[in-house]
Amino acid sequence: MSRLRDTRQVVATRSLFRGAASSCLAFVSLTAQPAAAQQPAVVPSDQTAVLEAADRSRSRGAENAPIRIVEISDFECPFCAQFYHDTYRVVDSLYVQSGIARYLWISFPNSRHPRAWPAIESAFCAGAAGKFWEMHDALFERQDEWMAAGDLNATLVQYAVGIGIEESSFRECLRNDVTAPLQVSDYDAALRSGIASTPFFVVGDSIAIRGAVPAVQFRAAVDSLLAARGIPVPQ
């Protein structure tokens, strides 16, 4: 059953997000160019540049937002997909796009999900080209498709090209496991924090939510925090 977790769990998870948060504060949203001027986005060839860009790109929302929402997730997890379809859009619209919350995505693949690692890798490689959230959406919206694909890498490359990433640089990122250090860092930090399942959320560094909770329940948790801090609650 999805439930709010106790304060001890929240405290334990704070160290997980400290490193990612510092880099995320430096993130500047990319402004879309006119369609005629757009060129395929290229994944950098330098690993350090890839890791820094991928880390920055997995957060969205105003840098000075009064609260932060952190999602610990797994693209192969059916409950993570359920949250995406049932709740994520509501949270994004009400809190992220309105400037109330900064949203950060952390990877934590289940050991029983053999395709989770390459899916996360594809999202981080896309993130290095400034396209993390486009790949995030594609992976959850088409979860059944890529999980059943005979050639997973070919399918992931197809998604990358479809969202505007230059094919050869994306293939190179996947082929060389360039984002592995970021994935390992996320996984180890989540384990140290005592997180055992996905999806898992930390809201405002003070409320933990476990499971694919309905939008109304997620809103209640966020709105209670906003009210307690004197922040206007969106209607």
Residue pairs with C-beta under 8 A, 6 or more apart in sequence:
1 211
2 209
2 210
2 211
2 212
2 213
2 217
3 209
3 210
3 211
4 207
4 208
4 209
4 210
4 221
5 208
5 209
5 210
6 208
7 206
9 194
9 208
10 202
10 205
10 206
10 207
10 208
12 193
12 194
13 70
13 193
13 194
13 195
13 200
13 202
13 208
14 202
14 205
15 189
15 192
15 193
16 70
16 72
16 106
16 189
16 190
16 192
16 193
16 195
17 68
17 70
17 104
17 106
17 202
19 185
20 55
20 58
20 59
20 104
20 106
21 68
21 104
23 52
23 55
23 56
24 55
24 56
24 58
24 59
24 102
24 104
25 63
26 56
27 56
27 57
27 59
27 63
29 60
30 130
32 38
38 164
40 161
40 164
40 165
40 166
40 167
41 129
41 130
41 131
41 164
41 165
41 166
42 129
42 165
42 166
42 169
43 50
43 125
43 126
43 128
43 129
43 165
43 166
43 169
43 170
43 172
43 173
44 50
44 53
44 128
44 169
45 169
45 172
47 178
49 128
50 124
50 125
50 128
50 173
50 178
50 179
51 128
51 178
51 179
51 181
51 182
53 127
53 128
53 129
53 130
54 124
54 125
54 127
54 128
54 132
54 179
54 182
55 127
55 182
56 127
57 127
57 128
57 130
57 131
57 132
57 133
58 104
58 105
58 106
58 123
58 124
58 127
58 132
59 102
59 103
59 104
59 105
60 92
60 96
60 102
60 103
60 133
61 95
61 96
61 97
61 99
61 101
61 102
61 103
62 99
62 102
63 102
65 96
65 99
65 100
65 101
65 102
66 100
66 101
66 229
66 231
67 95
67 100
67 101
67 102
67 203
67 204
67 222
67 225
67 226
67 229
67 231
68 101
68 102
68 103
68 104
68 202
68 203
68 204
68 205
69 91
69 95
69 96
69 101
69 102
69 103
69 104
69 201
69 202
69 203
69 204
69 222
70 103
70 104
70 105
70 106
70 201
70 202
70 203
71 103
71 104
71 105
71 106
71 199
71 200
71 201
72 106
72 107
72 108
72 190
72 195
72 198
72 199
72 200
72 201
72 202
73 80
73 83
73 105
73 106
73 107
73 108
73 198
73 199
73 200
74 80
74 107
74 108
74 109
74 110
74 113
74 116
74 120
74 198
74 199
75 81
75 116
75 119
75 120
75 123
75 136
75 139
75 140
75 143
76 109
76 110
76 113
76 114
76 115
76 116
76 119
76 143
76 147
77 110
77 113
77 116
77 198
77 199
78 143
79 198
79 199
79 211
79 212
80 140
80 198
80 199
80 212
81 140
81 143
82 212
83 199
83 212
83 213
84 137
84 140
84 141
85 140
86 212
86 214
86 215
87 212
87 213
87 214
87 215
87 218
90 215
90 218
90 219
91 101
91 103
91 215
91 218
91 219
91 222
92 103
94 100
94 219
94 234
95 101
95 103
95 222
95 234
96 102
96 103
98 234
100 226
100 231
100 234
101 222
105 132
105 136
106 186
106 189
106 190
107 120
107 123
107 124
107 182
107 183
107 186
107 187
108 186
108 187
108 190
108 195
108 198
108 200
109 116
109 117
109 120
109 183
109 187
110 116
110 197
110 198
115 146
115 147
115 152
117 183
118 152
118 153
118 156
118 174
119 139
119 146
119 156
120 179
120 183
121 173
121 174
121 177
121 179
121 180
121 183
122 135
122 139
122 156
122 159
122 160
122 174
123 132
123 135
123 136
123 139
124 132
124 179
124 182
124 183
125 160
125 170
125 173
125 174
125 178
125 179
126 132
126 134
126 135
126 160
126 163
126 165
126 170
127 135
128 173
128 178
128 179
129 165
129 166
129 169
129 170
131 160
131 163
131 164
131 165
134 163
134 164
135 159
135 160
135 163
138 159
138 162
138 163
139 146
139 159
142 159
145 155
146 152
146 155
146 156
146 159
149 155
153 174
156 174
157 167
157 170
157 171
157 174
160 167
160 170
161 167
161 170
172 178
173 179
197 210
197 211
199 210
199 211
199 212
200 208
200 209
200 210
201 208
201 209
201 210
201 218
202 208
202 209
203 209
203 221
203 222
203 225
204 222
204 225
204 229
206 225
207 221
207 222
207 224
207 225
209 218
209 221
213 221
223 233
226 232
226 233
227 233
